Amino acid sequence: MVPPDVCRLKLLVVEDHAATAGGMKTYLGLMGYTVELAGSVAAGRELARTTEFDVLVCDIHLPDGTGWDLLTSLRQEQPVRAVAFSAYDEPDYHALSAAAGFLDYIVKGSPPELLVEAIERAAAGMAVVEKPPVASVPEKVPPTS
């Protein structure tokens, strides 16, 4: 059942894995959200400029940069409420995401209800991830193996 207040929310989902992006669009659409998809930092920037959205849901590692890069650049132009959605569950990723301005951090593979809850909290402006006392988003993310 779709919560009545969900229907009004428009999401910009930036995810480079096609199957994950398709699954997210289907599930979030069934939950009542309007979903626009982008597969890279550049495509996310372009959609953010041309499409109204309430919440950004963004992967961290993208083919042309990071979700941290994207959110940092978008927030220079307008306020953005965002949820990080990543396969990495390391404390550094949570801290760097908070430093970049993500309000919540959901690990891929978590129950989908957690993503919906995070989107609703972000739409309300509620931060869950704690900002570290001193943190900065690195210029380059070390390659993963």
Secondary structure, DSSP 4 states (H G I P E B T S, - for coil): ---TTGGG-EEEEE-S-HHHHHHHHHHHHHTT-EEEEESSHHHHHHHHHHS--SEEEE-SEETTEEHHHHHHHHHTTS---EEEEES---HHHHHHHHHHT-SEEEETTS-HHHHHHHHHHHHTT---SPPPSS----SSPPPP-
